[in-house]
Amino acid sequence: MRRGWKGLFGLAGAFLATVAGAQQEGDPAAGRRLAEAWCSGCHVIGPGASGPVVDATPTFPSIARMPSATGMSLRAFLLTPHSRMPDIQMSREQTDDVVAYILSLRGR
């Protein structure tokens, strides 16, 4: 019986590692393209990017440098409606891509 529990915990650990890894996935290049199309009207989305920026709107690089900016926190923010942001309906894959792009800007 003891051996069975170890196997069960091992499978659970492997599952959790897979889920955690999946939460960190996304295509930064696709995220940049989405940000150019949907976000650049208000945000500076990265190095070399320009656009009409609202004074109080943070840049994507400054968001990436925030200690609170994690994959999970950015996903939660993007999936929650905000009065100052347009209600852009992104798929899970698109959200992952934008999050991956923002996090790729750390240190820039």
C-alpha positions in Angstrom: 0.0 0.0 0.0 2.8 2.4 0.9 4.3 2.0 -2.6 1.0 2.9 -4.2 0.8 6.2 -2.3 4.3 7.1 -3.4 3.3 6.5 -7.0 0.1 8.6 -6.6 2.1 11.5 -5.1 4.6 11.2 -7.8 1.9 11.4 -10.5 0.3 14.3 -8.7 3.7 16.1 -8.6 4.2 15.5 -12.3 0.7 16.8 -13.0 1.3 20.0 -11.0 4.6 20.6 -12.6 3.0 20.2 -16.0 0.2 22.7 -15.1 2.7 25.2 -13.7 4.8 24.9 -16.8 1.8 25.4 -19.0 0.9 28.6 -17.1 4.3 30.0 -18.1 3.9 29.3 -21.8 3.1 31.7 -24.5 4.7 33.1 -27.6 6.4 36.5 -27.0 6.5 37.3 -30.7 2.8 36.7 -31.1 2.2 38.7 -27.9 4.1 41.6 -29.4 2.0 41.5 -32.5 -1.2 41.5 -30.4 0.2 44.3 -28.3 0.9 46.4 -31.4 -2.6 45.9 -32.7 -4.5 46.2 -29.4 -2.4 48.0 -26.8 -0.1 50.5 -28.6 -2.9 53.2 -28.8 -2.4 53.8 -25.1 0.8 52.0 -24.0 4.4 52.1 -25.1 4.7 48.4 -25.6 8.4 48.0 -25.8 11.8 49.3 -26.8 11.7 51.2 -30.1 7.9 51.4 -29.9 6.0 54.7 -30.0 2.4 55.6 -30.0 -0.2 57.9 -28.5 0.4 57.3 -24.9 -1.9 58.5 -22.1 0.2 60.3 -19.3 -1.0 57.9 -16.5 -0.6 54.7 -18.6 2.3 52.5 -17.7 4.7 51.3 -20.3 5.0 47.5 -20.9 8.7 47.6 -19.8 7.7 49.4 -16.6 5.0 46.8 -15.9 7.5 44.0 -16.6 9.9 45.4 -14.0 7.2 45.5 -11.2 7.9 42.9 -8.5 4.2 42.0 -8.6 4.3 41.2 -12.3 4.1 37.5 -12.6 2.4 35.3 -15.2 -0.5 34.7 -12.8 -1.0 38.3 -11.8 -0.8 39.6 -15.4 -3.3 37.0 -16.5 -5.7 37.9 -13.7 -5.3 41.6 -14.6 -5.9 41.1 -18.3 -9.0 38.9 -17.7 -10.6 41.4 -15.3 -12.5 44.3 -16.8 -11.1 47.7 -15.8 -12.9 51.0 -16.3 -9.8 52.7 -17.8 -9.1 49.9 -20.3 -11.2 48.8 -23.3 -12.8 45.4 -22.8 -10.7 43.3 -25.2 -11.9 39.7 -25.3 -8.7 37.6 -25.6 -8.6 33.9 -25.8 -6.5 32.0 -23.3 -3.7 31.6 -25.9 -3.7 35.3 -26.7 -3.6 36.2 -23.1 -0.6 33.8 -22.6 1.1 35.4 -25.6 0.7 38.9 -24.3 1.8 37.9 -20.8 4.9 36.1 -22.3 5.7 39.3 -24.3 5.4 41.5 -21.2 7.6 39.3 -19.1 10.2 39.1 -21.9 10.7 42.8 -21.4 12.2 42.4 -17.9 15.6 43.9 -17.7 15.2 46.0 -20.9 
